[in-house]
Amino acid sequence: MEEKEISQAVISRLPRYFRYLSELKYAGIERVSSQELSDIMKVTASQIRQDFNNFGGFGQQGYGYNVEFLHNEIGKILGLDRTHHLIIIGAGNLGQALANYVNFERRGFLFRGLFDNNPDLHGKKIRGIEVQPMESMEMFVKDNDIDIAVLTIPKTEAVTVAEQLVNYGIKGIWNFAHVDLNVPENIQVENVHLSDSLMKLSYNISRFELDNTK
Ligand code: NAI
């Protein structure tokens, strides 16, 4: 059977479903209806059913969904049923902050290595992980089954470093540098721009003010 292409809009909503289902699961709740999910998540029940129908529906409506099953299935779709091994390139403010955040590990994202081209940082440990020189990166990626690289370096450096990473066999790049990377189609890139989120917030503040001064 030919696999149906799922829209990126649906995919981008899955992590939020996953988070809410994790909470329900840890609260010991076994069943949830699309209406109950809709109430806690503030999305319509029909949106939830439509999203889930992309994956076969995950169980009958009316009777509700089995929380653990739904949680596991969405986790599998998101590739969270396996461990990902990450390295961070750029051990500055952002790179260190990400390395210090422990909760990624709960989802199976393990930070294995930190790399920087500033010799003053080499040997410095963040949560037990030593910052290494860039020259060690190739061997490290190959020896440690690294599949994801996190780029927290200046944008002027990011394109070249991304090309190196591709040659070393990386599968995905979590790119915080504000530049479009030039990588082959088989390499997955997720660009993160916190300022986009801030601009959206700013827009909503302006819109609210405008609506309320009418
Ligand atoms: P930072 O200056 O504190 O850290 C950058 C680190 O990269 C430094 O330790 C530097 O030695 C290292 N570096 C520079 N060139 C390198 C190379 N070729 N190879 C290896 N390491 C190299 O900067 P900060 O604040 O941590 O920001 C890092 C990057 O993330 C910047 O590009 C910044 O614009 C971006 N950023 C993106 C955000 C987002 O939402 N996407 C939010 C904040 C920062």
Boltz pocket constraint, residues with backbone or C-beta under 6 A from the ligand:
constraints:
  - pocket:
      binder: B
      contacts: [[A, 89], [A, 90], [A, 91], [A, 92], [A, 93], [A, 94], [A, 95], [A, 115], [A, 116], [A, 117], [A, 118], [A, 121], [A, 134], [A, 151], [A, 152], [A, 153], [A, 154], [A, 155], [A, 157], [A, 161], [A, 175], [A, 176], [A, 177], [A, 178], [A, 192], [A, 193], [A, 194], [A, 195]]
      max_distance: 6.0
